[in-house]
Amino acid sequence: MVKTLDFKILRLLAFVALMFCAGVFTPQAALAKGKSTRQERRAIIAGNKLYKEGKFAESVLEYKNALQENPESAVARFNLGLGRISMAAKGAENDSVKAKLMQEGAADLTEVAGLAARNPSLSSKANYNLGNMSFDKQDYAGAINFYKQALRLNPNFPEARRNLRIAQLRQQKNQKDKNQDKNQNKNQDKKDQDKKDQDKQDKDEQEQQDKQQQPEQQDKQRPEQNPAENEISRQAASQILNAVENNEASVRARKATNKGEKAAGEASALKKW
């Protein structure tokens, strides 16, 4: 039984897990249609041998040679795409080269995927591998579409059916996580708004209390604001009292003096008499 992608093995290399003969096709399919040439077949066979040995760059050159002999070779185009993808996984010099190889490999497989009427079996497998590439990028919607197309062309494709189910479950999980995050954000926003409203209410209540307490505080402070005025009033009262007392004493003294003089005068008169 041919192994299929389980999404736990190496990224990129997983794309070719389904293919026969280490992921590449032999020219028999093209031979059946009478469109293959001897040079094309030799190039494909040589490319397959190199591919099995892990010499992906050399295999790519052989597949290109096959396409030069027969530009319409779906097998050579399909194997070229797989070779480029494997180069990206194992032999890319840097990220830029890797991205370019991946893009070119995807383009090769896309071209084969469009040959549904001419070669439905190979087109189905091209869609399957494109689905694996989309899955690897976490584009689950795209992966689902590719797996479905692979099954339309070949209903007896258990690996595509299995991966379709995995992609659907992964998409559902992502949607569930997004909904949970959305609800959490809504709840947090509501909590933040409630806190703002409560803070505003507390502030308004505090300001109202301050306004109610302000007159009472001012009344309590009034006796302490003008102590000098109170002191001056006490001094003035004391001076007035002293002046009154002095005046009364002076009056009594004058009365006493006048009374004494009168008595003396009366005595003198009596003596004369």
PyMOL commands that set and color helices and strands:
alter all, ss='L'
color gray80, all
select helices_A, chain A and resi 13-16+20-23+28-32+38-52+56-69+74-90+95-113+120-136+140-153+158-225+227-272
alter helices_A, ss='H'
color red, helices_A
deselect
rebuild
show_as cartoon
